[in-house]
């Protein structure tokens, strides 16, 4: 699916945006994969750095599986919209800033991070393209390093763990550099 495929619909109106954003937020708040999936096309493409391992999923089943894994790790995860949603100048996309938080009481699998029981804060921007009033594409921009710090997957700056990580990166960089 290309970007133009995702936006093959009539222009997004202010009314559509004002009605759709709360429906999307309610889908996340429901913790029901079906409620969120019903807001998307069958072939939805979702890009989010939290989608392991590729950063992308395709299709409603992929969405269902991914949100289940998120809600297992953060069963009380909640999101709020920050400010007002924005409609692109060509009226083919809706974007909004969001903030969320949840207590990590379950494993985040994949990749297999252990629960910390800490409250974790998330922040980002979503950009949504539509087909027939359903989400066909989502691009999420968020700071995974901030979350990694909060769950202990990334060591604090200046720590022994960070220094060890830098040494491991140097070894990996040597392996990744082209020969010759």
N, C-alpha and C positions, 0 to 999 in steps of 0.2 A: 504494500500500500504506500503510495506517495502522499506527500503533504496535500497535493491538489485533490487526491481521492478523498482524503479526510474532510476536506472543506467543501465538498459538493453538496451544498444546501443553500437555501435562500439566506440572505444576510441575517446575522444574529441581531435581534432587536434588544433594546434595553429591557423590555418586559420579560423576554425569554431569559436573559441573564439573571435578572432579579428573582425569577421563579426557579431557575435551574440550580443556581449555586446552593441555596438551602436544601434542595433535594439531594444534591451530591454530599453535602455535609451530613445530612440525616443518614445517608447510606453508610458512611464511615462510622457514625455514632451507633448505628444499629448493631454492629458486630455480626451482621448476617451477610455472608458472602453473596447470597442470592440477591439481596436488596441492592448491593453495590453493582453486581453484574448486570442487573436489569437496566441500569443506566447507560450501558455500553453496547456497542455493536458486537455481533458474534465474533468478528475478527479484530477486536480492539488491539491496538499496539500501545504498550505502556512502557515508558523509559523512566527509570528511577534508580539512582545509585544503590538503593537498598535491595534491589532485586538481585539475588545471588544465583549464579555467578556472573551472568552476562550484563546485568544492568537493564535488561529488557525482557518483557513477556509479550506473548501474542495470544489472543483469544480469551474468551470468558473463563474457560477452565483454568488457564494459567493465572488469571486474576483471582479466581476463587482460592486456588492453592496458595498463592502468595499472601493474600490477606489472612487466611487461616494461620499461616506461620507467624505473621506479625502479631495477630491477636493472641496466639498461644504464648508468645514472649511477653506481650504487654496487654493483658486482658482488660485493663481499665483505660486503654489508650483513648484520648479525646483530642479533637481538633477544634480550633476556632479560626475564623477568617479574620485577617488583620486588614482593616481599612475596607475599601470598596472594591468589588470585582472590576476588571478593566476589559473592555472589548477592543480588539485590534482595529486600527484605522480602516482596514478593508472589511471589517465586520465578519471575519471567518473564525475567530478564536476568542476564547474567554480566558483571562489569566487572573490569578489572585494570590496574594501572600497568605500564608497560613502559619499557625503555631500550634504545636501539640505537646502533650506530655503523657507519660504513663509509667507505672512501676514495672520494672523488669522482673517478673516472678517466674517466668518460664524460659526455657532454652530458646535461643534464636537459631533455629535450624532450618535450612542450612545457614551458615557454615558450621554451627555447633557451639556458639558462645553460651557459656553458663549464665544462669540468672544471677543478678546482683542484689535484687530487692530494692535497688535505688530508683528514685524517680528520675526519669530521663526526659530532657526537654528537646524537642525537635523544632526546626523552623525552616521554611522553604517557600518556593513559588511553584505553582502548577500552571501549565498552559494547556488548554483543552481545545481540540478541533472536533467538529461534529459531522455526522452524516445522519440525515433523517431524525434530527433532534436527539440523537444518541451520541455518546462520546465514542469517537473512532480512534483518537490518538491523545495520549497524555504525555507531556514531558515535565518531569519533576526536577527542580534544581534545589539541592539541599546540601548542607555541610555534614558529610558523613564523618569527618575527622572529629567534629564536636561530639557526636554521639559515641564514637569509638573511645574518646577520652572518658566519657561518662560511664561506660560499661567496662572499662579496664582493658579494652582491646588495643589501645594505643597508650603508651606510657607517658607520664607527665614530662614536660619540657625540662631538659637538664638532668633527668634521672639516669640511673645506671641502665634501666630498661631501654631508654631512648638511645643511649650510647651503643648498647648491644644491637639494637635495631639498625643503626647506621652502619655498623660493621657487616651485618647480614646483607644490607642493601648494597654495600660495596662489592661483596662476593657475587651477588646476583647481577650487578651491573657489568662485572667482568665477563660473566657467562653470556649476557645479552648483547654485548658489543659485537658487531660484525668482525669476522676474522679478516686480516689483510690490511 
